[in-house]
């Protein structure tokens, strides 16, 4: 006879202020990564005597580096450094870990949340589960993790 599966403890959705501060922290790290990437690129191109890097290529590379940064951390523990510092985590709607497909969809959809004056983020203030547009589109949620008792 199979024993019933334990019911997962309900998780508290993370609030918008905590999410935005964690994002700001991560944007500082991304800015540093992009600065280093650009510095290496410019040094390599100047050493060959060629001109400045093409703008569109550089923008695409910056987008790809940012996508890999966020998607890697979301699929490996559900937390970026900023999320870890502010004790929030990305999970699937069912509470499981996020896969690469969902993470990439979430990253692209986050741009949709930002573009109309951040409306996709403001949406979380009215959503009963505090989910932003990119959470809904990627079937993910951001949960708050209280300090462990000890």
DONU-808202 format. One record per atom (N, C-alpha, C): z, y, x; residue in three letters. Coordinates in pm, whole numbers, plus 50000, padded with zeros to 5 digits. Layout:
ZYXALA;...
***
This chain:
500004988350083UNK;500005000050000UNK;500005012550089UNK;499125021850056UNK;499015034150134UNK;500085044050092UNK;500705050050192UNK;501695060350160UNK;500965073550135UNK;501515081750048UNK;500845094550020UNK;500835103550143UNK;499745111150156UNK;499625120550266UNK;500595132150244UNK;501235136950351UNK;502125148450334UNK;501325160750292UNK;501905168550206UNK;501255180750163UNK;501525191450267UNK;500445198150308UNK;500575208650409UNK;501395220150355UNK;502205225550443UNK;503025237050407UNK;502095248850381UNK;502305256150271UNK;501415267450246UNK;501555277950355UNK;500425283550394UNK;500415293650499UNK;500265307450438UNK;500935316850499UNK;500855330650452UNK;499595337150510UNK;498765343150424UNK;497585350150477UNK;498005362050563UNK;497255364450667UNK;497545375950755UNK;497085388750688UNK;497865399250701UNK;497525412150644UNK;496505419650728UNK;495855429250665UNK;494805436950731UNK;495305444550855UNK;496445451450851UNK;496875458650973UNK;497035449451094UNK;497635437851074UNK;497825428351184UNK;496475423451236UNK;495545420851145UNK;494215416151185UNK;493475426751265UNK;493575439351222UNK;492855450151290UNK;493435452951428UNK;494755452051442UNK;495365454251574UNK;494965442851669UNK;494945430651620UNK;494515419351703UNK;493055421151744UNK;492225425851651UNK;490805428351682UNK;490675439251788UNK;491465449851777UNK;491415460651877UNK;491785455352016UNK;492785446752022UNK;493195440452148UNK;492025432452206UNK;491385424452119UNK;490255416352165UNK;489055424852207UNK;488855436052139UNK;487745444852176UNK;487945450752315UNK;489195452952355UNK;489455457352492UNK;489025446552592UNK;489315433952561UNK;488915423052650UNK;487395421652655UNK;486745422652538UNK;485285421652531UNK;484655433152611UNK;485205445052597UNK;484685456552671UNK;484755454052821UNK;485865448452867UNK;485995445353009UNK;484975434753052UNK;484795424452972UNK;483785414153003UNK;482385420053010UNK;482055428452913UNK;480725434452910UNK;480525444253025UNK;481585451053063UNK;481505460053180UNK;481185451953306UNK;481915440853324UNK;481675432453443UNK;480275426553441UNK;479825421953325UNK;478485416353313UNK;477445426953349UNK;477605438953296UNK;476645449753323UNK;476675453653470UNK;477855454253527UNK;477985457653668UNK;477245447553756UNK;477455434753730UNK;476765424353806UNK;475265425253786UNK;474845427453663UNK;473425428553633UNK;472785440453705UNK;473425451853701UNK;472885463853766UNK;472835461853917UNK;473895455953973UNK;473915453554117UNK;472795443954157UNK;472595433554079UNK;471535423854110UNK;470155430154098UNK;469945438253997UNK;468645444553978UNK;468385455154084UNK;469395462954119UNK;469215473254221UNK;468965467054358UNK;469525455554384UNK;469315448754512UNK;467845444554526UNK;467195441854414UNK;465775437954417UNK;464855450054413UNK;465415461754387UNK;464595473754384UNK;463935476154249UNK;464325468554146UNK;463735470854014UNK;464555481253940UNK;464005486453834UNK;464635497153758UNK;465785492253673UNK;466265500753584UNK;467395497253498UNK;467035486053401UNK;468035478453360UNK;467755467253268UNK;467255472353133UNK;466435464353068UNK;465895467952936UNK;466985468652832UNK;466975478952752UNK;468025481352654UNK;468155470052553UNK;467035465552499UNK;467115455052396UNK;467655442052453UNK;467245438452573UNK;467745426352635UNK;469235427452660UNK;469675438952705UNK;471095440952734UNK;471925440452605UNK;471415446152498UNK;472115445552369UNK;472225431152320UNK;471155423652332UNK;471165409652290UNK;472155401552374UNK;472175404152504UNK;473115397152592UNK;474565400652555UNK;474825413352525UNK;476175417552486UNK;476585410752356UNK;475665409752261UNK;475935402852135UNK;476255388152160UNK;475455381752246UNK;475655367552276UNK;476985365152348UNK;477335373552442UNK;478605372152514UNK;479765373552417UNK;479675383352328UNK;480725385352228UNK;480835373352135UNK;479695368152092UNK;479685356552002UNK;480325344452069UNK;479975341852193UNK;480545330452265UNK;482045332352283UNK;482465344352317UNK;483895347252334UNK;484665343652207UNK;484285349752095UNK;485025347451970UNK;484895332951922UNK;483675327751921UNK;483475314051869UNK;484205303651953UNK;484205305552085UNK;484925295952169UNK;486405295552131UNK;487035306952123UNK;488475307152093UNK;488765302651951UNK;487915306051855UNK;488135301551718UNK;488015286451705UNK;487145280451787UNK;486975265751780UNK;487915258251872UNK;488605265151960UNK;489545258952052UNK;490945264752029UNK;491535261151919UNK;492885265551888UNK;492955276151779UNK;491825282051742UNK;491795291551631UNK;492295305451664UNK;492545308351792UNK;493115321251828UNK;492455327251951UNK;492105339851940UNK;491735347652058UNK;493045352752120UNK;492955359752231UNK;494175365152294UNK;494875375052202UNK;494105383652138UNK;494705393252045UNK;495355386451926UNK;494735375951876UNK;495295368551763UNK;496585361551805UNK;496605356251927UNK;497815349551977UNK;498955359651989UNK;498645371352040UNK;499685381652057UNK;500255386151922UNK;499435386251819UNK;499875390851687UNK;500145379251592UNK;500205367051646UNK;500585354951573UNK;499755352751446UNK;498435353351463UNK;497545349651353UNK;496555339351404UNK;495975331651312UNK;495075320751349UNK;493975319351244UNK;492765316151289UNK;491665313151198UNK;491655298251170UNK;491575294751043UNK;491505280851001UNK;490425279550893UNK;489995267250868UNK;489115264850753UNK;489915267050626UNK;489225268050514UNK;489905269950386UNK;490945259050359UNK;490655246850405UNK;491585235650382UNK;492685234850488UNK;492715244550580UNK;493755244950682UNK;493375238050812UNK;492215231650816UNK;491785224550937UNK;491185233951041UNK;490855228251157UNK;490275236551263UNK;488845240851230UNK;488435252051284UNK;487115257751261UNK;486125251351358UNK;484955247551307UNK;483885242051391UNK;482945253151438UNK;482015249551527UNK;481085259451584UNK;480205265851478UNK;479725258151381UNK;478875263751276UNK;479585274451195UNK;480805271351153UNK;481605280951076UNK;481975293051162UNK;482265290651288UNK;482645301651378UNK;481475311251398UNK;480285305851418UNK;479115314351438UNK;478785322051310UNK;478855315351195UNK;478635322051068UNK;479665333051048UNK;480905330251082UNK;481985340151070UNK;481715352251158UNK;481265349951282UNK;480985360951374UNK;479875369951321UNK;478775363851277UNK;477655371751224UNK;478075378951096UNK;478785372051009UNK;479225378050883UNK;480225389350906UNK;480975388751016UNK;481925399551046UNK;481175412751067UNK;479955411951121UNK;479145424051136UNK;478785429650999UNK;478545420950902UNK;478265425550766UNK;479485432350706UNK;480655427550743UNK;481905433550694UNK;482135447450753UNK;481675449650874UNK;481895462250944UNK;480875472850903UNK;479625468850888UNK;478535478450871UNK;478695488250755UNK;479045483850634UNK;479175493950527UNK;480545500850531UNK;480795508350639UNK;482065515650658UNK;483295506550651UNK;483135494250697UNK;484255484950700UNK;484645479350565UNK;483765480750466UNK;484085476450329UNK;484495461750323UNK;483855453250405UNK;484205439150405UNK;485615436450451UNK;486145445150535UNK;487545443950577UNK;488475449650471UNK;488115461350415UNK;488935467550311UNK;489085458450190UNK;488085449850170UNK;488095440450058UNK;489375432150057UNK;489905428950175UNK;491095420550186UNK;492315426950120UNK;492305439950105UNK;493445446850041UNK;493515443749892UNK;492395439749833UNK;492335436849690UNK;492195422049658UNK;491895414149760UNK;491715399849742UNK;493085393049734UNK;493305384249635UNK;494615377649623UNK;494995369349747UNK;493985364149819UNK;494255356049939UNK;494095364250067UNK;493925377550053UNK;493765386850165UNK;492575383250255UNK;491525378050196UNK;490355374050275UNK;489305385050278UNK;488715386850395UNK;487615396250414UNK;486305389350375UNK;485215397050372UNK;483925391150336UNK;483555379750430UNK;483765381650559UNK;483365371150654UNK;484235358650640UNK;485475360150593UNK;486295348350564UNK;485675340550449UNK;485305347750344UNK;484745341250226UNK;483405334650258UNK;482535341750330UNK;481215336350362UNK;481275324050453UNK;482235323650542UNK;482335312450637UNK;483355301850594UNK;483955303750476UNK;484955294350424UNK;486115292450521UNK;486575303750574UNK;487715303550666UNK;488795312850611UNK;489945312550675UNK;491045321450640UNK;491785324950768UNK;492435336350767UNK;493285340450879UNK;494715339950828UNK;495515331950896UNK;496905329950851UNK;497875335750954UNK;499035339450904UNK;500125344550986UNK;500975332651031UNK;501375332651157UNK;502245322151208UNK;503575328151249UNK;504605325751168UNK;505905331351203UNK;506435325551334UNK;507375332651396UNK;507975327751520UNK;508645314351494UNK;508505305151589UNK;509195292251571UNK;510695294051571UNK;511345286551487UNK;512825287051482UNK;513395279151597UNK;514385284551657UNK;514935277151769UNK;516115283051820UNK;
***
